């Protein structure tokens, strides 16, 4: 690993003291943890990003969920770490994240803006069971009444149910669980380190039962493997049965770093689809707009049929929408965007 980003200079990402650990237990076998002290923890999202929020907190780099399509794989290359197996097994842990967040929230320049978590790598991946960074992070956000949202595939979020409930009493809290499909064989190969889809839906059910609204990010919808009409219907029906307040479909996107890893996986498990993917994603990271529109329309229709309706932009994460233009009539605002919203959230 290259640690050029360590040290005391203003541009350094982490402090100079790093501890690397390997833990020989079944849960963590093959995983190395690099414990670092971050220089900052509240990060501004680049202005050109498609994200509907401006600030994020990411206590980890790398993710043992090992989702073959994860767009965040590219970030591991900044430390000269492998974006394939290395991303899955070399986990950077910002051990000072809770204390650093509390200090940054108390700073005079901080205005209490919404903070999104889980939009780069999952903050409730397996490492969180060992390092327990999220209770301190949520506590700091609660104590400052700072609005926040969490996107996760992890069932470990239920450990912090009481803290989430307390935070929701004083500020705006949004939870989204990512469930793109129900197919167990597809899940085992494309998301091998995650809890099963039905267990994630149990998270939705439990949060909702405790008064914490929860939406589902139906992502990714994987072309030719998870997009058949009967597959979409089964997923939306299960989402509705779990009590989700909204469902938002996102079609698979393949950025550099993730693209190479996903295509290698595709060639091994579904070689007959390689040419179709090369054609579909020939123009870049995103599927053609006609395909995105088709999936969005189908899921919205199914959501309406099952009584959950699509989320407006930001709704699943409880992010305030942009202010309306002066003189506009909010009552005339469309219920759904005219173009599919293709966000890079997972």
C-alpha positions as CSV (number, residue, x, y, z in Angstrom):
1,X,0.0,0.0,0.0
2,X,1.2,3.5,-0.8
3,X,0.8,5.8,2.2
4,X,1.9,9.1,0.5
5,X,-1.4,10.5,1.8
6,X,-0.2,10.2,5.4
7,X,1.5,12.8,7.5
8,X,1.0,16.3,9.0
9,X,0.8,18.3,5.7
10,X,-2.6,20.0,5.0
11,X,-3.1,17.8,2.0
12,X,-2.7,14.5,3.9
13,X,-5.8,12.4,4.2
14,X,-4.7,10.6,7.3
15,X,-2.3,11.0,10.2
16,X,1.1,9.3,10.1
17,X,0.3,6.5,12.6
18,X,-1.3,3.5,10.9
19,X,-1.9,0.1,12.5
20,X,-2.7,-2.9,10.1
21,X,-4.4,-5.9,11.6
22,X,-5.4,-9.3,10.3
23,X,-7.9,-11.2,12.5
24,X,-8.0,-15.0,12.2
25,X,-11.7,-15.6,12.8
26,X,-14.2,-17.0,10.4
27,X,-16.0,-13.7,10.1
28,X,-12.9,-11.7,9.1
29,X,-10.6,-14.3,7.7
30,X,-8.7,-13.0,4.7
31,X,-9.4,-9.4,5.6
32,X,-6.8,-6.8,6.6
33,X,-7.8,-3.7,8.6
34,X,-5.8,-0.6,8.3
35,X,-6.6,1.6,11.3
36,X,-5.9,5.3,10.5
37,X,-6.7,8.6,12.0
38,X,-8.5,10.8,9.5
39,X,-7.7,14.5,9.2
40,X,-11.3,15.4,8.4
41,X,-14.6,13.4,8.3
42,X,-17.3,15.6,6.9
43,X,-16.6,15.7,3.1
44,X,-18.1,17.9,0.5
45,X,-19.5,16.2,-2.6
46,X,-18.0,17.5,-5.8
47,X,-20.2,20.1,-7.5
48,X,-20.5,18.0,-10.7
49,X,-21.8,15.0,-8.8
50,X,-25.3,13.6,-9.4
51,X,-25.8,13.1,-5.7
52,X,-28.8,15.0,-4.2
53,X,-26.8,16.0,-1.1
54,X,-23.7,18.1,-0.4
55,X,-22.0,16.4,2.5
56,X,-21.1,12.9,3.4
57,X,-19.4,11.0,6.2
58,X,-17.5,7.8,5.3
59,X,-15.9,6.0,8.3
60,X,-14.5,3.2,6.1
61,X,-12.7,2.7,2.7
62,X,-13.1,-0.6,1.0
63,X,-16.1,-2.9,1.7
64,X,-16.3,-6.6,2.6
65,X,-19.8,-6.7,1.0
66,X,-17.7,-7.4,-2.2
67,X,-20.5,-6.3,-4.6
68,X,-18.9,-6.8,-8.0
69,X,-20.5,-3.7,-9.4
70,X,-19.6,-1.2,-6.6
71,X,-18.6,2.1,-8.1
72,X,-16.5,3.0,-5.1
73,X,-13.9,0.4,-6.1
74,X,-12.0,3.2,-8.0
75,X,-11.3,5.0,-4.7
76,X,-9.0,2.2,-3.6
77,X,-6.6,3.1,-6.4
78,X,-5.9,6.4,-4.7
79,X,-3.9,4.4,-2.2
80,X,-2.4,2.1,-4.8
81,X,-4.7,-0.7,-3.5
82,X,-6.3,-3.2,-5.9
83,X,-9.8,-2.3,-7.0
84,X,-10.8,-5.9,-7.2
85,X,-10.0,-8.4,-4.4
86,X,-8.1,-5.6,-2.6
87,X,-11.2,-3.5,-2.3
88,X,-13.1,-6.4,-0.7
89,X,-10.3,-7.4,1.7
90,X,-8.2,-4.3,2.5
91,X,-10.4,-2.2,4.7
92,X,-9.3,1.3,5.8
93,X,-10.9,2.1,9.2
94,X,-11.1,5.8,10.4
95,X,-10.9,4.9,14.0
96,X,-11.3,8.6,15.2
97,X,-14.4,9.2,13.1
98,X,-16.9,9.7,16.0
99,X,-14.7,12.2,17.9
100,X,-13.7,14.0,14.8
101,X,-17.3,14.4,13.7
102,X,-18.3,15.8,17.0
103,X,-15.6,18.4,16.8
104,X,-16.5,19.3,13.2
105,X,-20.2,19.6,14.0
106,X,-19.3,22.0,16.8
107,X,-17.2,24.2,14.5
108,X,-18.4,27.8,13.9
109,X,-18.5,27.3,10.1
110,X,-20.7,24.3,10.2
111,X,-24.4,25.2,9.4
112,X,-26.1,21.9,10.2
113,X,-26.6,20.7,6.7
114,X,-27.9,17.2,5.8
115,X,-25.2,14.5,6.0
116,X,-25.5,11.4,4.0
117,X,-23.8,8.1,5.0
118,X,-23.4,4.8,3.1
119,X,-23.3,6.4,-0.3
120,X,-19.7,5.4,-1.0
121,X,-19.1,2.2,1.0
122,X,-21.5,0.6,3.5
123,X,-21.1,2.0,7.0
124,X,-22.7,-1.2,8.3
125,X,-20.4,-3.7,6.6
126,X,-18.9,-6.4,8.7
127,X,-16.1,-4.2,10.0
128,X,-18.6,-2.1,11.9
129,X,-19.4,-5.1,14.1
130,X,-15.8,-5.0,15.4
131,X,-15.1,-1.2,15.4
132,X,-18.5,0.2,16.4
133,X,-18.0,3.6,14.9
134,X,-21.6,4.3,14.0
135,X,-23.0,4.5,17.5
136,X,-20.6,7.4,18.2
137,X,-21.4,9.0,14.9
138,X,-25.2,8.8,15.4
139,X,-24.8,10.1,18.9
140,X,-22.9,13.1,17.7
141,X,-25.5,13.8,15.1
142,X,-28.3,13.4,17.6
143,X,-26.7,15.7,20.2
144,X,-26.3,18.4,17.5
145,X,-29.8,17.7,16.1
146,X,-28.1,17.5,12.7
147,X,-30.2,15.9,9.9
148,X,-28.8,12.8,8.3
149,X,-29.5,9.7,6.2
150,X,-28.1,6.2,5.9
151,X,-28.1,3.9,2.9
152,X,-27.2,0.3,3.7
153,X,-27.4,-3.3,2.8
154,X,-26.4,-4.3,6.4
155,X,-28.7,-5.8,9.0
156,X,-26.3,-4.5,11.7
157,X,-28.1,-1.2,11.6
158,X,-30.7,-2.7,13.9
159,X,-28.1,-2.8,16.6
160,X,-28.4,1.0,16.7
161,X,-32.2,1.1,16.6
162,X,-32.6,3.0,19.8
163,X,-30.1,5.6,18.8
164,X,-31.8,6.1,15.5
165,X,-35.1,6.5,17.3
166,X,-33.7,9.1,19.7
167,X,-32.1,11.0,16.7
168,X,-35.5,11.0,14.9
169,X,-37.1,12.7,17.8
170,X,-34.8,15.8,17.4
171,X,-33.9,15.9,13.7
172,X,-34.7,14.6,10.3
173,X,-33.5,11.0,9.8
174,X,-33.9,9.0,6.6
175,X,-33.0,5.4,6.2
176,X,-32.9,3.5,2.9
177,X,-32.1,-0.1,2.4
178,X,-30.7,-1.4,-0.9
179,X,-32.5,-4.4,-2.4
180,X,-32.2,-4.7,-6.1
181,X,-33.6,-8.2,-6.6
182,X,-34.7,-11.3,-4.8
183,X,-32.9,-14.0,-6.9
184,X,-30.8,-15.9,-4.4
185,X,-28.4,-17.4,-7.0
186,X,-27.7,-13.9,-8.4
187,X,-27.3,-12.5,-4.9
188,X,-24.7,-15.2,-3.9
189,X,-22.5,-14.4,-6.8
190,X,-22.9,-10.6,-7.3
191,X,-23.2,-9.5,-3.7
192,X,-21.4,-12.4,-1.8
193,X,-20.6,-10.5,1.4
194,X,-24.1,-9.0,2.0
195,X,-27.0,-10.3,4.0
196,X,-29.6,-12.0,1.9
197,X,-32.3,-9.8,0.3
198,X,-35.0,-11.1,2.6
199,X,-33.0,-10.2,5.7
200,X,-32.6,-6.7,4.4
201,X,-36.3,-6.5,3.9
202,X,-36.7,-7.6,7.6
203,X,-34.6,-4.5,8.4
204,X,-37.2,-2.4,6.6
205,X,-40.0,-4.2,8.5
206,X,-38.4,-3.7,11.9
207,X,-37.5,0.0,11.4
208,X,-41.0,0.8,10.1
209,X,-42.6,-1.1,13.1
210,X,-40.5,1.2,15.4
211,X,-41.7,4.4,13.8
212,X,-38.6,5.1,11.7
213,X,-39.7,5.6,8.1
214,X,-37.6,3.5,5.7
215,X,-37.4,3.5,1.9
216,X,-35.9,0.9,-0.5
217,X,-33.4,1.8,-3.1
218,X,-34.1,-0.9,-5.7
219,X,-30.6,-1.1,-6.9
220,X,-29.0,-2.2,-9.0
221,X,-31.5,-3.4,-11.5
222,X,-29.1,-5.7,-13.5
223,X,-29.9,-5.9,-17.2
224,X,-30.7,-9.4,-18.5
225,X,-30.3,-10.9,-15.1
226,X,-32.7,-9.1,-12.8
227,X,-34.9,-7.0,-15.0
228,X,-37.6,-9.5,-16.3
229,X,-41.1,-8.3,-15.6
230,X,-41.8,-11.1,-13.2
231,X,-38.6,-10.4,-11.3
232,X,-39.4,-6.7,-10.9
233,X,-43.0,-7.5,-9.8
234,X,-41.7,-10.0,-7.1
235,X,-39.2,-7.5,-5.8
236,X,-41.7,-4.6,-5.6
237,X,-44.3,-6.8,-4.0
238,X,-41.8,-7.9,-1.3
239,X,-40.8,-4.3,-0.7
240,X,-44.4,-3.3,-0.2
241,X,-45.0,-6.3,2.1
242,X,-42.1,-5.1,4.2
243,X,-43.8,-1.8,4.8
244,X,-41.4,0.5,2.8
245,X,-42.5,4.0,2.4
246,X,-41.0,4.3,-1.1
247,X,-39.2,2.4,-3.7
248,X,-36.7,4.0,-6.1
249,X,-35.2,1.9,-9.0
250,X,-31.7,2.5,-10.2
251,X,-30.2,0.7,-13.2
252,X,-26.7,-0.8,-12.9
253,X,-24.0,1.6,-13.9
254,X,-20.4,0.6,-14.5
255,X,-17.7,3.2,-13.8
256,X,-14.0,2.6,-14.3
257,X,-12.7,0.3,-11.6
258,X,-16.1,-1.4,-11.2
259,X,-16.5,-2.0,-14.9
260,X,-13.5,-4.2,-15.3
261,X,-14.3,-6.2,-12.2
262,X,-17.9,-6.6,-13.1
263,X,-17.1,-7.6,-16.7
264,X,-14.6,-10.2,-15.5
265,X,-17.4,-11.6,-13.2
266,X,-19.8,-11.6,-16.1
267,X,-17.4,-13.4,-18.4
268,X,-17.0,-16.2,-15.7
269,X,-20.7,-16.6,-14.7
270,X,-22.6,-15.4,-17.8
271,X,-20.3,-15.4,-20.8
272,X,-23.2,-15.3,-23.2
273,X,-24.1,-11.8,-21.9
274,X,-20.6,-10.2,-22.4
275,X,-21.4,-8.9,-26.0
276,X,-24.8,-7.6,-24.9
277,X,-23.2,-5.6,-22.1
278,X,-20.4,-4.3,-24.3
279,X,-23.1,-3.0,-26.6
280,X,-25.4,-1.6,-23.9
281,X,-22.6,0.2,-22.1
282,X,-20.6,1.2,-25.2
283,X,-21.2,4.9,-24.6
284,X,-20.1,5.1,-21.0
285,X,-21.0,4.1,-17.5
286,X,-24.7,4.3,-17.8
287,X,-27.3,2.2,-19.6
288,X,-29.1,4.0,-22.4
289,X,-31.9,6.4,-21.4
290,X,-34.5,4.4,-23.1
291,X,-33.7,1.4,-21.0
292,X,-33.6,3.5,-17.8
293,X,-37.0,5.0,-18.6
294,X,-38.5,1.5,-19.3
295,X,-37.3,0.2,-15.9
296,X,-38.4,3.3,-14.0
297,X,-41.8,3.2,-15.6
298,X,-42.3,-0.5,-14.8
299,X,-41.3,-0.1,-11.2
300,X,-43.4,3.0,-10.7
301,X,-46.4,1.3,-12.1
302,X,-45.9,-1.7,-9.9
303,X,-45.3,0.5,-6.9
304,X,-48.6,2.3,-7.5
305,X,-50.3,-1.1,-7.9
306,X,-49.0,-2.3,-4.5
307,X,-49.7,1.0,-2.8
308,X,-46.3,2.4,-2.1
309,X,-45.7,4.8,-5.0
310,X,-42.3,6.1,-6.2
311,X,-40.2,8.4,-4.1
312,X,-39.7,12.0,-5.2
313,X,-36.0,13.0,-5.6
314,X,-34.4,12.8,-2.2
315,X,-37.5,11.5,-0.4
316,X,-36.2,8.1,0.5
317,X,-33.2,9.8,2.2
318,X,-35.4,12.6,3.7
319,X,-33.3,15.3,1.9
320,X,-35.2,18.6,1.4
321,X,-35.9,19.2,-2.2
322,X,-34.6,22.3,-4.0
323,X,-36.6,25.4,-3.4
324,X,-39.3,26.1,-6.0
325,X,-38.8,29.0,-8.4
326,X,-40.4,32.2,-7.2
327,X,-44.0,32.4,-8.2
328,X,-44.2,28.7,-9.0
329,X,-47.2,26.6,-7.8
330,X,-46.0,23.6,-5.7
331,X,-49.3,21.9,-6.3
332,X,-48.5,21.7,-10.0
333,X,-45.2,20.0,-9.4
334,X,-45.0,16.5,-11.1
335,X,-45.1,13.5,-8.9
336,X,-42.3,11.8,-10.8
337,X,-39.3,13.2,-12.7
338,X,-39.7,13.3,-16.5
339,X,-36.3,11.7,-16.8
340,X,-35.1,8.7,-14.8
341,X,-32.9,9.6,-11.9
342,X,-29.7,7.6,-12.2
343,X,-27.7,8.3,-9.1
344,X,-24.4,6.7,-8.1
345,X,-25.3,5.6,-4.6
346,X,-24.1,2.1,-4.3
